[in-house]
């Protein structure tokens, strides 16, 4: 086994995260530290991809802010993430939906999975 994987398993505790994938709309509650004050900021958008594995796993969330697309990459195991809430499950056929960057308006809607 790889020595880096052994070190990851022994030193760092794994956090439970909900099972989300590309196409899902999520709200990420992220801790912001400003000086000596701490607050929680919400970032809601569509998951474009999940990448990596283990402690290095990340996911990209895209939202539209004032008509401009904004993407942010979050580490899944970050201690700054308070919680992740899945708002909607999307139906997509791909694991990485970068085609959302090039389309706008009604074309950019993702069909919701009804449960």
C-alpha positions in Angstrom: 0.0 0.0 0.0 1.1 3.6 -0.6 2.8 5.3 2.3 0.8 8.5 1.7 -2.5 6.6 1.9 -1.4 5.0 5.2 -0.5 8.4 6.6 -3.9 9.9 5.5 -5.8 7.1 7.2 -4.0 7.2 10.5 -3.8 11.0 11.1 -6.9 12.5 9.5 -10.5 11.7 10.5 -12.9 11.1 7.6 -16.1 13.2 7.7 -19.4 11.9 6.5 -20.6 13.8 3.4 -23.9 13.4 1.6 -23.8 11.4 -1.7 -24.0 14.1 -4.3 -22.8 14.1 -7.9 -22.6 16.3 -11.0 -25.8 18.0 -11.8 -27.1 18.2 -8.2 -27.9 21.6 -6.7 -26.2 22.0 -3.4 -25.8 24.5 -0.6 -22.4 24.6 1.0 -22.1 26.2 4.4 -18.6 27.5 4.6 -16.9 29.1 7.6 -15.4 32.5 7.0 -12.9 34.0 9.5 -12.5 37.7 9.4 -10.1 39.0 12.0 -11.3 37.4 15.3 -14.9 36.9 14.1 -16.2 33.8 12.5 -19.3 33.4 10.4 -20.9 30.9 8.1 -21.5 31.8 4.5 -23.8 29.9 2.2 -22.8 29.1 -1.4 -25.6 27.6 -3.5 -25.1 26.3 -7.0 -24.9 23.3 -9.4 -22.1 20.7 -8.9 -20.1 20.6 -12.1 -17.7 17.8 -11.1 -16.3 15.7 -8.3 -12.6 15.0 -8.7 -9.9 13.0 -6.9 -10.2 10.5 -4.1 -9.6 10.2 -0.4 -8.4 13.3 1.3 -7.6 15.1 -2.0 -11.2 14.9 -3.3 -12.7 18.2 -4.5 -15.9 19.3 -6.1 -16.7 22.4 -8.2 -19.9 24.4 -7.7 -21.1 27.0 -10.2 -23.6 29.7 -9.6 -24.8 32.8 -11.4 -24.2 36.0 -9.5 -25.5 39.3 -11.1 -25.5 37.6 -14.5 -22.0 36.4 -14.3 -21.1 32.7 -13.8 -18.9 32.1 -10.7 -17.3 28.8 -9.9 -15.7 27.7 -6.7 -13.7 24.6 -5.9 -14.2 23.0 -2.4 -12.2 20.2 -0.8 -14.6 17.6 0.4 -12.8 16.9 3.6 -12.1 20.6 4.5 -12.6 21.5 8.1 -14.0 24.9 7.0 -17.0 23.2 5.4 -19.7 23.2 8.1 -22.2 21.1 6.2 -23.4 20.3 2.6 -27.2 20.3 1.9 -28.5 18.7 -1.3 -31.4 20.9 -2.6 -32.2 19.2 -5.9 -31.0 16.0 -7.6 -30.3 16.6 -11.3 -30.5 14.1 -14.2 -27.3 14.4 -16.3 -25.5 11.8 -18.3 -22.0 13.0 -17.7 -19.6 13.1 -14.7 -18.3 16.5 -15.7 -20.8 19.0 -17.1 -18.6 21.8 -18.3 -21.0 22.4 -21.2 -23.0 24.6 -18.7 -20.3 27.2 -19.0 -21.2 27.9 -22.7 -25.0 28.0 -22.4 -27.4 30.4 -20.6 -31.0 30.9 -19.9 -33.5 28.1 -20.3 -31.0 25.9 -22.1 -28.9 25.8 -18.9 -31.7 24.2 -16.8 -31.1 20.7 -15.5 -34.0 18.3 -15.3 -34.8 17.4 -11.7 -35.1 13.8 -10.5 -38.4 13.3 -8.7 -38.3 10.9 -5.7 
